[in-house]
Amino acid sequence: MTGRVFDASLYCYDRVEPSYWEATVERPAVPSLLQDETTDVAIIGGGYTGLSTALHLTRDHGIEAVVLDAGVPAWGASGRNGGLVCIPPAKSSIPEMVGRWGREATEAFYRWAIAGCDLARTLPADEGFDVRAQGDGNLQVADHPSRLAGLVEEAGHLTALTGVPTRVLDRAAFAEIGHGGTEQFGGVHVGVGFALHPLAYALGLLGAASRRGARVYAHSPVVRWDRDGTEHRLITASGSSVRARRVVVATNGWTPDGLRRGLDARVLPAISNILVTRPLSDAELAAESWNTETAIVNARTLLFYYRLLPDRRLLFGARGDTTGTTAAADRMQVWMHRRLGDLFPSWRGIKVDYRWRGLVAMTRRRAPSIGAVEDDPCVHYAFGYHAAGVAAAPMAGKALAESIALGAAAPAIPAVLRGLPGRFPIAAMRRLALAGAYLWYGGRDRLQELRHSDAD
Ligand SMILES: Cc1cc2nc3c(=O)[nH]c(=O)nc-3n(C[C@H](O)[C@H](O)[C@H](O)COP(=O)(O)OP(=O)(O)OC[C@H]3O[C@@H](n4cnc5c(N)ncnc54)[C@H](O)[C@@H]3O)c2cc1C
């Protein structure tokens, strides 16, 4: 299989990332596929999308499923993310979406995304596992005075469209319920979502799906895909295979070109990086007026996301780096560590205990994509959650299971999400496209700041 977008160091399926999440849960032993199997639905990728599809198929529809992952389950983004349960899984504003899709379709998309936030609460409760929930809703902070108006405007659109409560906070009010620091100029509280332990969520889905009879295999990368009459045959690196009438592709940011004709170049993966500091004392938190367990994102296009973990470490995340080399990851860490110190000066130089990175997935539609490929309605896919897949990916898995089990009688997938997005350039060119987008977004943010200073 060809067409990896980044350096090989991002595709080491034989080891897990040295993340805070891996250090704070116990993984169950998961076997590799060492024999040939037959099932109803074969699922490629054992993250939220694949595991949720397997759980919903087996539990709600009595349909057998086998999940194959190249690494261990949740080896990918589902085991590495920031744990923000948030909306929207899209990279367009509400007015932009309404302009493109219409108001009704945009509202349906938002309601679907909000249901994903609800699912992240109800599913663990129903299945009896703990995701270590924290916070209430999400906070969006204006990191520069020029960006508060945009946040307030979008919050108004969200409330008008969906009824989700939003609260505008000036700088003092934000410090009271959020934090202080040098890049806090007020913000908005959005009354949907929360924060969780992302790997605990994924492993909870794994446990629940396994209890319902789904067979999940680790270290079983699909390296060949044959068609045999009405059956698909997925062959893994060990030579063992799974036969199934239907296949679900749930590989998101790690989707390799060459896996399935029709799906090549539909995803633009981007690298997201996370640092986790040593625990902070009460006095250190007070020094930055830190008062919250609610997760925060800032208003830059290339944003920072951060949250206080249950043991009072700060998790600090940012997108960046267009090569994926380990040297570039080191440079990213240095830059993020410096920027963390810029935001919260009294924490400058604070010890970082964990750092890791992973791939998020963008699409040309700027929203996720769910459906079945045109030339074979038995091949299903869901991907492209735009770094908001904690809520959206398990929802997509549920939707895939419904559409496999119920066909035309399944609840409609919102139009914004339906079908394949356009293609990106070939793999090597995608890195260039990403570098161009980062330059453009960075420049746009800077221009906004300059215009604001001129207007003052
Ligand atoms: C650093 C980081 C921070 C993030 N923060 C947030 C956040 O705070 N909130 C939020 O909502 N979202 C966040 N995201 C995004 C979110 O994690 C993803 O949208 C979500 O996990 C996608 O789930 P998935 O199951 O579709 O894909 P993944 O979890 O990426 O799973 C894909 C799986 O496919 C497997 N695979 C690939 N190729 C093959 C093959 N040939 N054969 C078998 N298996 C294969 C991989 O091993 C991988 O396990 C973040 C992502 C990253 C990387």
The ligand as an SDF file (V2000), in Angstrom:
LIG
                    3D

 53 58  0  0  0  0  0  0  0  0999 V2000
   -3.3460   15.0660   18.8700 C   0  0  0  0  0  0  0  0  0  0  0  0
   -4.8190   15.0270   18.5470 C   0  0  0  0  0  0  0  0  0  0  0  0
   -5.7040   15.7860   19.3000 C   0  0  0  0  0  0  0  0  0  0  0  0
   -7.0710   15.7480   19.0320 C   0  0  0  0  0  0  0  0  0  0  0  0
   -7.9210   16.3880   19.8810 N   0  0  0  0  0  0  0  0  0  0  0  0
   -9.2530   16.2400   19.7240 C   0  0  0  0  0  0  0  0  0  0  0  0
  -10.1430   16.7670   20.6960 C   0  0  0  0  0  0  0  0  0  0  0  0
   -9.7360   17.2980   21.7310 O   0  0  0  0  0  0  0  0  0  0  0  0
  -11.4790   16.6350   20.4690 N   0  0  0  0  0  0  0  0  0  0  0  0
  -11.9640   15.9910   19.3620 C   0  0  0  0  0  0  0  0  0  0  0  0
  -13.1810   15.9060   19.2050 O   0  0  0  0  0  0  0  0  0  0  0  0
  -11.1300   15.4270   18.4490 N   0  0  0  0  0  0  0  0  0  0  0  0
   -9.7920   15.5180   18.6180 C   0  0  0  0  0  0  0  0  0  0  0  0
   -8.9500   14.9190   17.7360 N   0  0  0  0  0  0  0  0  0  0  0  0
   -9.5250   14.1630   16.6020 C   0  0  0  0  0  0  0  0  0  0  0  0
  -10.0960   12.8070   17.0210 C   0  0  0  0  0  0  0  0  0  0  0  0
   -9.1770   12.1340   17.8350 O   0  0  0  0  0  0  0  0  0  0  0  0
  -10.4170   11.9830   15.7580 C   0  0  0  0  0  0  0  0  0  0  0  0
  -11.3250   12.7160   14.9640 O   0  0  0  0  0  0  0  0  0  0  0  0
  -11.0320   10.6310   16.0570 C   0  0  0  0  0  0  0  0  0  0  0  0
  -10.2850    9.9410   17.0250 O   0  0  0  0  0  0  0  0  0  0  0  0
  -11.1210    9.8070   14.7710 C   0  0  0  0  0  0  0  0  0  0  0  0
  -11.4690    8.4830   15.0960 O   0  0  0  0  0  0  0  0  0  0  0  0
  -11.3500    7.3490   13.9900 P   0  0  0  0  0  0  0  0  0  0  0  0
  -11.7380    6.0810   14.6230 O   0  0  0  0  0  0  0  0  0  0  0  0
  -12.0990    7.7440   12.7780 O   0  0  0  0  0  0  0  0  0  0  0  0
   -9.8190    7.3450   13.5610 O   0  0  0  0  0  0  0  0  0  0  0  0
   -8.4540    6.8310   14.3760 P   0  0  0  0  0  0  0  0  0  0  0  0
   -8.7560    6.8260   15.8170 O   0  0  0  0  0  0  0  0  0  0  0  0
   -7.3810    7.6310   13.8600 O   0  0  0  0  0  0  0  0  0  0  0  0
   -8.3920    5.3340   13.9270 O   0  0  0  0  0  0  0  0  0  0  0  0
   -7.9500    4.9280   12.6580 C   0  0  0  0  0  0  0  0  0  0  0  0
   -7.3150    3.5580   12.8350 C   0  0  0  0  0  0  0  0  0  0  0  0
   -7.1080    2.9750   11.5420 O   0  0  0  0  0  0  0  0  0  0  0  0
   -6.0210    2.0900   11.6710 C   0  0  0  0  0  0  0  0  0  0  0  0
   -5.5290    1.7400   10.3390 N   0  0  0  0  0  0  0  0  0  0  0  0
   -4.9810    2.5510    9.4040 C   0  0  0  0  0  0  0  0  0  0  0  0
   -4.6560    1.8340    8.2970 N   0  0  0  0  0  0  0  0  0  0  0  0
   -5.0200    0.5490    8.5380 C   0  0  0  0  0  0  0  0  0  0  0  0
   -4.9490   -0.6680    7.7910 C   0  0  0  0  0  0  0  0  0  0  0  0
   -4.4400   -0.7070    6.5510 N   0  0  0  0  0  0  0  0  0  0  0  0
   -5.4080   -1.8100    8.3660 N   0  0  0  0  0  0  0  0  0  0  0  0
   -5.9470   -1.8000    9.6140 C   0  0  0  0  0  0  0  0  0  0  0  0
   -6.0290   -0.6780   10.3610 N   0  0  0  0  0  0  0  0  0  0  0  0
   -5.5780    0.4790    9.8340 C   0  0  0  0  0  0  0  0  0  0  0  0
   -5.0220    2.8630   12.5250 C   0  0  0  0  0  0  0  0  0  0  0  0
   -4.1150    1.9960   13.1640 O   0  0  0  0  0  0  0  0  0  0  0  0
   -5.9440    3.5910   13.5040 C   0  0  0  0  0  0  0  0  0  0  0  0
   -6.0080    2.9600   14.7680 O   0  0  0  0  0  0  0  0  0  0  0  0
   -7.5690   14.9580   17.9520 C   0  0  0  0  0  0  0  0  0  0  0  0
   -6.6840   14.1940   17.1910 C   0  0  0  0  0  0  0  0  0  0  0  0
   -5.3260   14.2250   17.4770 C   0  0  0  0  0  0  0  0  0  0  0  0
   -4.3830   13.3920   16.6590 C   0  0  0  0  0  0  0  0  0  0  0  0
  1  2  1  0
  2  3  1  0
  2 52  2  0
  3  4  2  0
  4  5  1  0
  4 50  1  0
  5  6  2  0
  6  7  1  0
  6 13  1  0
  7  8  2  0
  7  9  1  0
  9 10  1  0
 10 11  2  0
 10 12  1  0
 12 13  2  0
 13 14  1  0
 14 15  1  0
 14 50  1  0
 15 16  1  0
 16 17  1  0
 16 18  1  0
 18 19  1  0
 18 20  1  0
 20 21  1  0
 20 22  1  0
 22 23  1  0
 23 24  1  0
 24 25  2  0
 24 26  1  0
 24 27  1  0
 27 28  1  0
 28 29  2  0
 28 30  1  0
 28 31  1  0
 31 32  1  0
 32 33  1  0
 33 34  1  0
 33 48  1  0
 34 35  1  0
 35 36  1  0
 35 46  1  0
 36 37  1  0
 36 45  1  0
 37 38  2  0
 38 39  1  0
 39 40  1  0
 39 45  2  0
 40 41  1  0
 40 42  2  0
 42 43  1  0
 43 44  2  0
 44 45  1  0
 46 47  1  0
 46 48  1  0
 48 49  1  0
 50 51  2  0
 51 52  1  0
 52 53  1  0
M  END
$$$$
